[in-house]
């Protein structure tokens, strides 16, 4: 579960093994807290920032059945990996 999602967001070019040649510009929270259960089923939490926060938001989306293409900022937020050098 994601909690305490920051109001501050970051736009990033997300890549995913579901679409290996596709990059999708998405908006993610800069920081958040993840709440989960460990191997002994005890509730744990971890505060995340930056790249790790982005990665876990991406993976939690997968668990919820959401792909990066569904999070695209707009219709211009798609690019092939070969175009990456031209992306800002």
N, C-alpha and C positions, 0 to 999 in steps of 0.2 A: 504494500500500500504506500502511495506517495502522500506525504503530509508536508505542511509548512512550505509550500512552494513559493519561492520568491516572486515578488512583483517584477523584479528585474529579469529580463529574458535575453537570450542570445540567438542570433540567426546563424545557422551553420549549414554547410553542405553535408548532408547525411548520406552515408553509404550503407548498404545492407547486402548480406549474402543472398537474400531472397531475389534481388535484382542486381547481379554482380557488375554490370556495366553502367548502371544508372546512379546518378547523384540527385538528391532532392533537397532543396533548400527548405528547412523547417525552423520553427521557433521553439526553443526549449527554455525552461526555467534555469537561471544561473545557479540556483541552489535549491535543495529540498532535503527532506528527511525520508528515508525508506524504513518502513516497519515490516518485519518479517519474523518467521519462527526458525530457530536453529534446529540442529539434529535431534535435540532432546525435547523439541516442541516448546521451548521457552521463547517468549516474545523478546525480540531484540530490536534495536533501532540504530541507524547510522546517519549522521549528517553528511551530506555530499555537496561538493562545489565543483564548478568548472567541468572539465572533461568527464570526470567520473559521474557527476550528476547527469550530464547529457547521455552517457552510455546507459546508465540504469533506467532513465526515462524511456530510451529506445527499447530496451529489453522488456520492461514492464508493459509497454505498448504491445509487443508481440504476445505476451501472456494474455492480454486483453483482446487479442485478435485484431489489432490495429497495425497497419503497415505504414512506413514512412511516406509512401505516396498519398496516403489519406491525410497526412499532416502538412502537405505542401502549402507554402504561404500563398501562392497564386499560380496561375497557369504558366508563368515564365520561370517557375522554380524547378525545372527539370533539365538535366544535362547529361550527356554521355561522359564517362570517365575520361575519354580522350580529349575532351574540351576543358578539363580541369585547369590547365595552365592559364586559361583565359577568364577564369572566374574570380571575382573579388569577394 
